[in-house]
Amino acid sequence: MYKVVLSKKAEKQLDSIPNPYYLSIKDHLKGLEENPRPYGYTKLFGYSDLYRIRINNYRIVYSIYDDILKVEVINIDHRKQIYKNI
């Protein structure tokens, strides 16, 4: 089982997300503990170790460290803003 760690930036962004999306994102974050490569995940072009999953209009950008069973969430934001803030 992987440990999911949120960066300070991701924590702040998660707190600012409206409620119906917030609950869905929290469920997906818990799901990353069991499977860090869920259906629909994508490796980001131009980055060697970044992945993203889509939740409605929001995206979660994260790194996977298989050797220490850790998922580090780097960014959580709206689809229009997510790639500007990486």
N, CA, C and O atoms as a printed pandas DataFrame, in Angstrom:
     atom_number atom_name residue_name chain_id  residue_number  x_coord  y_coord  z_coord
0              1         N          MET        A               1    0.839   -1.178    0.000
1              2        CA          MET        A               1    0.000    0.000    0.000
2              3         C          MET        A               1    0.885    1.244    0.000
3              4         O          MET        A               1    1.837    1.342    0.775
4              5         N          TYR        A               2    0.564    2.178   -0.868
5              6        CA          TYR        A               2    1.338    3.398   -1.009
6              7         C          TYR        A               2    0.892    4.439    0.009
7              8         O          TYR        A               2   -0.253    4.440    0.461
8              9         N          LYS        A               3    1.813    5.317    0.355
9             10        CA          LYS        A               3    1.489    6.438    1.221
10            11         C          LYS        A               3    1.343    7.672    0.334
11            12         O          LYS        A               3    2.242    7.987   -0.446
12            13         N          VAL        A               4    0.209    8.372    0.451
13            14        CA          VAL        A               4   -0.051    9.575   -0.340
14            15         C          VAL        A               4    0.318   10.790    0.491
15            16         O          VAL        A               4   -0.199   10.987    1.591
16            17         N          VAL        A               5    1.226   11.612   -0.052
17            18        CA          VAL        A               5    1.695   12.818    0.628
18            19         C          VAL        A               5    1.370   14.013   -0.252
19            20         O          VAL        A               5    1.703   14.030   -1.437
20            21         N          LEU        A               6    0.714   15.021    0.335
21            22        CA          LEU        A               6    0.378   16.238   -0.394
22            23         C          LEU        A               6    1.396   17.328   -0.082
23            24         O          LEU        A               6    1.789   17.517    1.069
24            25         N          SER        A               7    1.813   18.041   -1.120
25            26        CA          SER        A               7    2.678   19.201   -0.904
26            27         C          SER        A               7    1.848   20.303   -0.254
27            28         O          SER        A               7    0.618   20.250   -0.269
28            29         N          LYS        A               8    2.518   21.294    0.311
29            30        CA          LYS        A               8    1.796   22.412    0.939
30            31         C          LYS        A               8    0.921   23.124   -0.083
31            32         O          LYS        A               8   -0.199   23.531    0.226
32            33         N          LYS        A               9    1.429   23.272   -1.291
33            34        CA          LYS        A               9    0.679   23.915   -2.364
34            35         C          LYS        A               9   -0.589   23.116   -2.677
35            36         O          LYS        A               9   -1.664   23.694   -2.837
36            37         N          ALA        A              10   -0.464   21.799   -2.764
37            38        CA          ALA        A              10   -1.613   20.942   -3.064
38            39         C          ALA        A              10   -2.639   20.989   -1.933
39            40         O          ALA        A              10   -3.842   20.974   -2.192
40            41         N          GLU        A              11   -2.180   21.046   -0.688
41            42        CA          GLU        A              11   -3.103   21.145    0.452
42            43         C          GLU        A              11   -3.920   22.427    0.388
43            44         O          GLU        A              11   -5.131   22.403    0.612
44            45         N          LYS        A              12   -3.269   23.550    0.085
45            46        CA          LYS        A              12   -3.969   24.832   -0.017
46            47         C          LYS        A              12   -4.987   24.803   -1.155
47            48         O          LYS        A              12   -6.108   25.290   -1.009
48            49         N          GLN        A              13   -4.589   24.233   -2.278
49            50        CA          GLN        A              13   -5.487   24.168   -3.419
50            51         C          GLN        A              13   -6.675   23.253   -3.129
51            52         O          GLN        A              13   -7.799   23.547   -3.536
52            53         N          LEU        A              14   -6.436   22.166   -2.439
53            54        CA          LEU        A              14   -7.515   21.240   -2.091
54            55         C          LEU        A              14   -8.532   21.920   -1.187
55            56         O          LEU        A              14   -9.735   21.712   -1.340
56            57         N          ASP        A              15   -8.064   22.723   -0.256
57            58        CA          ASP        A              15   -8.970   23.428    0.655
58            59         C          ASP        A              15   -9.835   24.466   -0.058
59            60         O          ASP        A              15  -10.911   24.810    0.431
60            61         N          SER        A              16   -9.383   24.967   -1.204
61            62        CA          SER        A              16  -10.127   26.008   -1.918
62            63         C          SER        A              16  -11.118   25.453   -2.942
63            64         O          SER        A              16  -11.835   26.221   -3.584
64            65         N          ILE        A              17  -11.167   24.134   -3.100
65            66        CA          ILE        A              17  -12.051   23.522   -4.093
66            67         C          ILE        A              17  -13.465   23.411   -3.532
67            68         O          ILE        A              17  -13.640   23.026   -2.376
68            69         N          PRO        A              18  -14.492   23.749   -4.347
69            70        CA          PRO        A              18  -15.877   23.659   -3.865
70            71         C          PRO        A              18  -16.283   22.231   -3.517
71            72         O          PRO        A              18  -15.700   21.265   -4.010
72            73         N          ASN        A              19  -17.289   22.117   -2.660
73            74        CA          ASN        A              19  -17.644   20.863   -2.013
74            75         C          ASN        A              19  -17.927   19.670   -2.919
75            76         O          ASN        A              19  -17.327   18.626   -2.665
76            77         N          PRO        A              20  -18.764   19.706   -3.937
77            78        CA          PRO        A              20  -19.002   18.442   -4.650
78            79         C          PRO        A              20  -17.729   17.882   -5.284
79            80         O          PRO        A              20  -17.554   16.665   -5.339
80            81         N          TYR        A              21  -16.844   18.747   -5.759
81            82        CA          TYR        A              21  -15.588   18.297   -6.354
82            83         C          TYR        A              21  -14.599   17.875   -5.269
83            84         O          TYR        A              21  -13.815   16.944   -5.458
84            85         N          TYR        A              22  -14.644   18.561   -4.145
85            86        CA          TYR        A              22  -13.736   18.266   -3.034
86            87         C          TYR        A              22  -13.873   16.810   -2.598
87            88         O          TYR        A              22  -12.870   16.116   -2.430
88            89         N          LEU        A              23  -15.096   16.349   -2.418
89            90        CA          LEU        A              23  -15.324   14.978   -1.962
90            91         C          LEU        A              23  -14.848   13.954   -2.987
91            92         O          LEU        A              23  -14.284   12.923   -2.622
92            93         N          SER        A              24  -15.072   14.237   -4.258
93            94        CA          SER        A              24  -14.627   13.341   -5.313
94            95         C          SER        A              24  -13.100   13.272   -5.375
95            96         O          SER        A              24  -12.529   12.197   -5.559
96            97         N          ILE        A              25  -12.453   14.410   -5.222
97            98        CA          ILE        A              25  -10.988   14.451   -5.247
98            99         C          ILE        A              25  -10.420   13.698   -4.047
99           100         O          ILE        A              25   -9.442   12.963   -4.185
100          101         N          LYS        A              26  -11.025   13.874   -2.869
101          102        CA          LYS        A              26  -10.570   13.145   -1.678
102          103         C          LYS        A              26  -10.685   11.638   -1.896
103          104         O          LYS        A              26   -9.795   10.889   -1.492
104          105         N          ASP        A              27  -11.766   11.183   -2.527
105          106        CA          ASP        A              27  -11.926    9.755   -2.819
106          107         C          ASP        A              27  -10.833    9.259   -3.763
107          108         O          ASP        A              27  -10.296    8.167   -3.574
108          109         N          HIS        A              28  -10.507   10.054   -4.772
109          110        CA          HIS        A              28   -9.453    9.663   -5.704
110          111         C          HIS        A              28   -8.082    9.638   -5.017
111          112         O          HIS        A              28   -7.253    8.778   -5.317
112          113         N          LEU        A              29   -7.846   10.571   -4.107
113          114        CA          LEU        A              29   -6.578   10.571   -3.372
114          115         C          LEU        A              29   -6.454    9.315   -2.520
115          116         O          LEU        A              29   -5.374    8.730   -2.436
116          117         N          LYS        A              30   -7.545    8.896   -1.888
117          118        CA          LYS        A              30   -7.525    7.646   -1.108
118          119         C          LYS        A              30   -7.305    6.449   -2.017
119          120         O          LYS        A              30   -6.644    5.483   -1.635
120          121         N          GLY        A              31   -7.861    6.516   -3.219
121          122        CA          GLY        A              31   -7.686    5.440   -4.186
122          123         C          GLY        A              31   -6.246    5.288   -4.654
123          124         O          GLY        A              31   -5.824    4.194   -5.028
124          125         N          LEU        A              32   -5.489    6.385   -4.636
125          126        CA          LEU        A              32   -4.079    6.322   -5.029
126          127         C          LEU        A              32   -3.262    5.479   -4.052
127          128         O          LEU        A              32   -2.199    4.972   -4.410
128          129         N          GLU        A              33   -3.752    5.328   -2.816
129          130        CA          GLU        A              33   -3.047    4.485   -1.846
130          131         C          GLU        A              33   -3.033    3.033   -2.315
131          132         O          GLU        A              33   -2.026    2.342   -2.158
132          133         N          GLU        A              34   -4.127    2.572   -2.884
133          134        CA          GLU        A              34   -4.224    1.198   -3.353
134          135         C          GLU        A              34   -3.625    1.023   -4.746
135          136         O          GLU        A              34   -2.930    0.042   -5.011
136          137         N          ASN        A              35   -3.895    1.969   -5.625
137          138        CA          ASN        A              35   -3.456    1.861   -7.015
138          139         C          ASN        A              35   -2.993    3.230   -7.505
139          140         O          ASN        A              35   -3.833    4.063   -7.847
140          141         N          PRO        A              36   -1.693    3.490   -7.551
141          142        CA          PRO        A              36   -1.209    4.799   -8.001
142          143         C          PRO        A              36   -1.308    5.002   -9.517
143          144         O          PRO        A              36   -1.043    6.089  -10.029
144          145         N          ARG        A              37   -1.690    3.950  -10.212
145          146        CA          ARG        A              37   -1.863    4.043  -11.662
146          147         C          ARG        A              37   -3.291    3.616  -12.032
147          148         O          ARG        A              37   -3.482    2.580  -12.668
148          149         N          PRO        A              38   -4.287    4.411  -11.636
149          150        CA          PRO        A              38   -5.680    4.027  -11.888
150          151         C          PRO        A              38   -6.030    4.148  -13.372
151          152         O          PRO        A              38   -5.277    4.717  -14.163
152          153         N          TYR        A              39   -7.174    3.606  -13.719
153          154        CA          TYR        A              39   -7.656    3.720  -15.094
154          155         C          TYR        A              39   -7.767    5.200  -15.458
155          156         O          TYR        A              39   -8.349    5.985  -14.709
156          157         N          GLY        A              40   -7.213    5.573  -16.596
157          158        CA          GLY        A              40   -7.291    6.949  -17.062
158          159         C          GLY        A              40   -6.110    7.823  -16.670
159          160         O          GLY        A              40   -6.053    8.989  -17.060
160          161         N          TYR        A              41   -5.156    7.275  -15.895
161          162        CA          TYR        A              41   -3.998    8.097  -15.538
162          163         C          TYR        A              41   -3.136    8.298  -16.781
163          164         O          TYR        A              41   -3.130    7.460  -17.683
164          165         N          THR        A              42   -2.411    9.411  -16.821
165          166        CA          THR        A              42   -1.576    9.735  -17.975
166          167         C          THR        A              42   -0.242   10.284  -17.509
167          168         O          THR        A              42   -0.174   11.070  -16.565
168          169         N          LYS        A              43    0.814    9.862  -18.179
169          170        CA          LYS        A              43    2.134   10.430  -17.920
170          171         C          LYS        A              43    2.198   11.773  -18.644
171          172         O          LYS        A              43    1.825   11.870  -19.813
172          173         N          LEU        A              44    2.671   12.806  -17.948
173          174        CA          LEU        A              44    2.724   14.136  -18.550
174          175         C          LEU        A              44    3.862   14.240  -19.550
175          176         O          LEU        A              44    4.993   13.845  -19.268
176          177         N          PHE        A              45    3.554   14.767  -20.697
177          178        CA          PHE        A              45    4.541   14.955  -21.748
178          179         C          PHE        A              45    5.576   15.986  -21.314
179          180         O          PHE        A              45    5.219   17.060  -20.829
180          181         N          GLY        A              46    6.841   15.668  -21.484
181          182        CA          GLY        A              46    7.908   16.604  -21.146
182          183         C          GLY        A              46    8.448   16.435  -19.739
183          184         O          GLY        A              46    9.407   17.110  -19.364
184          185         N          TYR        A              47    7.856   15.550  -18.952
185          186        CA          TYR        A              47    8.309   15.290  -17.582
186          187         C          TYR        A              47    8.583   13.798  -17.444
187          188         O          TYR        A              47    7.816   12.968  -17.934
188          189         N          SER        A              48    9.670   13.468  -16.779
189          190        CA          SER        A              48   10.034   12.056  -16.674
190          191         C          SER        A              48    9.281   11.321  -15.572
191          192         O          SER        A              48    9.169   10.095  -15.614
192          193         N          ASP        A              49    8.761   12.057  -14.582
193          194        CA          ASP        A              49    8.185   11.364  -13.434
194          195         C          ASP        A              49    6.853   11.938  -12.965
195          196         O          ASP        A              49    6.466   11.715  -11.817
196          197         N          LEU        A              50    6.144   12.666  -13.816
197          198        CA          LEU        A              50    4.868   13.253  -13.403
198          199         C          LEU        A              50    3.703   12.577  -14.124
199          200         O          LEU        A              50    3.768   12.275  -15.316
200          201         N          TYR        A              51    2.644   12.353  -13.363
201          202        CA          TYR        A              51    1.432   11.744  -13.879
202          203         C          TYR        A              51    0.255   12.624  -13.507
203          204         O          TYR        A              51    0.358   13.477  -12.626
204          205         N          ARG        A              52   -0.886   12.409  -14.196
205          206        CA          ARG        A              52   -2.082   13.159  -13.844
206          207         C          ARG        A              52   -3.297   12.270  -13.975
207          208         O          ARG        A              52   -3.341   11.343  -14.784
208          209         N          ILE        A              53   -4.294   12.588  -13.140
209          210        CA          ILE        A              53   -5.604   11.979  -13.284
210          211         C          ILE        A              53   -6.624   13.099  -13.356
211          212         O          ILE        A              53   -6.433   14.171  -12.782
212          213         N          ARG        A              54   -7.715   12.832  -14.071
213          214        CA          ARG        A              54   -8.768   13.829  -14.251
214          215         C          ARG        A              54   -9.943   13.493  -13.352
215          216         O          ARG        A              54  -10.360   12.338  -13.263
216          217         N          ILE        A              55  -10.470   14.500  -12.694
217          218        CA          ILE        A              55  -11.686   14.389  -11.911
218          219         C          ILE        A              55  -12.560   15.561  -12.319
219          220         O          ILE        A              55  -12.338   16.689  -11.880
220          221         N          ASN        A              56  -13.555   15.297  -13.158
221          222        CA          ASN        A              56  -14.418   16.340  -13.708
222          223         C          ASN        A              56  -13.561   17.445  -14.321
223          224         O          ASN        A              56  -12.819   17.176  -15.265
224          225         N          ASN        A              57  -13.636   18.671  -13.823
225          226        CA          ASN        A              57  -12.850   19.779  -14.377
226          227         C          ASN        A              57  -11.544   19.994  -13.630
227          228         O          ASN        A              57  -10.860   20.988  -13.872
228          229         N          TYR        A              58  -11.186   19.102  -12.743
229          230        CA          TYR        A              58   -9.973   19.241  -11.944
230          231         C          TYR        A              58   -8.962   18.167  -12.311
231          232         O          TYR        A              58   -9.310   17.108  -12.833
232          233         N          ARG        A              59   -7.708   18.466  -12.027
233          234        CA          ARG        A              59   -6.620   17.532  -12.304
234          235         C          ARG        A              59   -5.771   17.376  -11.055
235          236         O          ARG        A              59   -5.600   18.321  -10.284
236          237         N          ILE        A              60   -5.242   16.176  -10.861
237          238        CA          ILE        A              60   -4.274   15.899   -9.800
238          239         C          ILE        A              60   -2.976   15.526  -10.499
239          240         O          ILE        A              60   -2.946   14.592  -11.300
240          241         N          VAL        A              61   -1.912   16.246  -10.204
241          242        CA          VAL        A              61   -0.591   15.960  -10.754
242          243         C          VAL        A              61    0.253   15.390   -9.620
243          244         O          VAL        A              61    0.308   15.959   -8.529
244          245         N          TYR        A              62    0.913   14.255   -9.888
245          246        CA          TYR        A              62    1.642   13.572   -8.828
246          247         C          TYR        A              62    2.826   12.786   -9.372
247          248         O          TYR        A              62    2.930   12.536  -10.573
248          249         N          SER        A              63    3.711   12.404   -8.465
249          250        CA          SER        A              63    4.858   11.556   -8.765
250          251         C          SER        A              63    4.697   10.244   -8.012
251          252         O          SER        A              63    4.116   10.208   -6.927
252          253         N          ILE        A              64    5.217    9.164   -8.593
253          254        CA          ILE        A              64    5.146    7.851   -7.965
254          255         C          ILE        A              64    6.569    7.393   -7.663
255          256         O          ILE        A              64    7.446    7.429   -8.527
256          257         N          TYR        A              65    6.779    6.964   -6.431
257          258        CA          TYR        A              65    8.062    6.409   -6.012
258          259         C          TYR        A              65    7.819    4.962   -5.597
259          260         O          TYR        A              65    7.473    4.685   -4.448
260          261         N          ASP        A              66    8.004    4.038   -6.549
261          262        CA          ASP        A              66    7.714    2.628   -6.298
262          263         C          ASP        A              66    8.665    2.002   -5.287
263          264         O          ASP        A              66    8.270    1.099   -4.549
264          265         N          ASP        A              67    9.900    2.463   -5.240
265          266        CA          ASP        A              67   10.881    1.852   -4.350
266          267         C          ASP        A              67   10.562    2.076   -2.878
267          268         O          ASP        A              67   10.908    1.243   -2.039
268          269         N          ILE        A              68    9.900    3.199   -2.548
269          270        CA          ILE        A              68    9.546    3.465   -1.149
270          271         C          ILE        A              68    8.033    3.508   -0.935
271          272         O          ILE        A              68    7.563    3.910    0.129
272          273         N          LEU        A              69    7.264    3.089   -1.964
273          274        CA          LEU        A              69    5.799    3.038   -1.896
274          275         C          LEU        A              69    5.206    4.376   -1.461
275          276         O          LEU        A              69    4.486    4.467   -0.466
276          277         N          LYS        A              70    5.531    5.410   -2.238
277          278        CA          LYS        A              70    5.070    6.764   -1.915
278          279         C          LYS        A              70    4.512    7.431   -3.167
279          280         O          LYS        A              70    5.072    7.301   -4.256
280          281         N          VAL        A              71    3.400    8.147   -2.998
281          282        CA          VAL        A              71    2.822    8.980   -4.046
282          283         C          VAL        A              71    2.842   10.405   -3.530
283          284         O          VAL        A              71    2.235   10.704   -2.501
284          285         N          GLU        A              72    3.538   11.290   -4.240
285          286        CA          GLU        A              72    3.629   12.681   -3.830
286          287         C          GLU        A              72    2.759   13.533   -4.749
287          288         O          GLU        A              72    3.039   13.658   -5.941
288          289         N          VAL        A              73    1.707   14.115   -4.188
289          290        CA          VAL        A              73    0.802   14.973   -4.952
290          291         C          VAL        A              73    1.418   16.365   -4.995
291          292         O          VAL        A              73    1.662   16.984   -3.959
292          293         N          ILE        A              74    1.662   16.843   -6.197
293          294        CA          ILE        A              74    2.344   18.111   -6.394
294          295         C          ILE        A              74    1.361   19.256   -6.581
295          296         O          ILE        A              74    1.579   20.361   -6.084
296          297         N          ASN        A              75    0.274   18.984   -7.306
297          298        CA          ASN        A              75   -0.634   20.056   -7.670
298          299         C          ASN        A              75   -2.046   19.510   -7.844
299          300         O          ASN        A              75   -2.233   18.423   -8.390
300          301         N          ILE        A              76   -3.035   20.261   -7.381
301          302        CA          ILE        A              76   -4.453   19.967   -7.595
302          303         C          ILE        A              76   -5.094   21.281   -7.999
303          304         O          ILE        A              76   -5.084   22.242   -7.229
304          305         N          ASP        A              77   -5.652   21.331   -9.200
305          306        CA          ASP        A              77   -6.218   22.605   -9.644
306          307         C          ASP        A              77   -7.202   22.373  -10.780
307          308         O          ASP        A              77   -7.335   21.258  -11.285
308          309         N          HIS        A              78   -7.891   23.440  -11.176
309          310        CA          HIS        A              78   -8.824   23.413  -12.294
310          311         C          HIS        A              78   -8.050   23.155  -13.579
311          312         O          HIS        A              78   -6.874   23.502  -13.687
312          313         N          ARG        A              79   -8.703   22.557  -14.532
313          314        CA          ARG        A              79   -8.019   22.168  -15.775
314          315         C          ARG        A              79   -7.441   23.345  -16.541
315          316         O          ARG        A              79   -6.477   23.175  -17.287
316          317         N          LYS        A              80   -8.008   24.538  -16.375
317          318        CA          LYS        A              80   -7.489   25.717  -17.072
318          319         C          LYS        A              80   -6.214   26.253  -16.444
319          320         O          LYS        A              80   -5.430   26.923  -17.115
320          321         N          GLN        A              81   -5.993   25.966  -15.162
321          322        CA          GLN        A              81   -4.860   26.528  -14.429
322          323         C          GLN        A              81   -3.754   25.517  -14.137
323          324         O          GLN        A              81   -2.622   25.919  -13.867
324          325         N          ILE        A              82   -4.041   24.250  -14.180
325          326        CA          ILE        A              82   -3.122   23.228  -13.644
326          327         C          ILE        A              82   -1.756   23.241  -14.319
327          328         O          ILE        A              82   -0.740   23.119  -13.634
328          329         N          TYR        A              83   -1.700   23.383  -15.615
329          330        CA          TYR        A              83   -0.427   23.248  -16.315
330          331         C          TYR        A              83    0.404   24.531  -16.266
331          332         O          TYR        A              83    1.590   24.509  -16.596
332          333         N          LYS        A              84   -0.197   25.636  -15.864
333          334        CA          LYS        A              84    0.548   26.879  -15.683
334          335         C          LYS        A              84    1.311   26.882  -14.362
335          336         O          LYS        A              84    2.289   27.613  -14.203
336          337         N          ASN        A              85    0.861   26.066  -13.425
337          338        CA          ASN        A              85    1.406   26.104  -12.059
338          339         C          ASN        A              85    2.340   24.954  -11.722
339          340         O          ASN        A              85    2.693   24.787  -10.555
340          341         N          ILE        A              86    2.745   24.170  -12.680
341          342        CA          ILE        A              86    3.623   23.026  -12.372
342          343         C          ILE        A              86    5.050   23.502  -12.220
343          344         O          ILE        A              86    5.945   22.697  -11.960
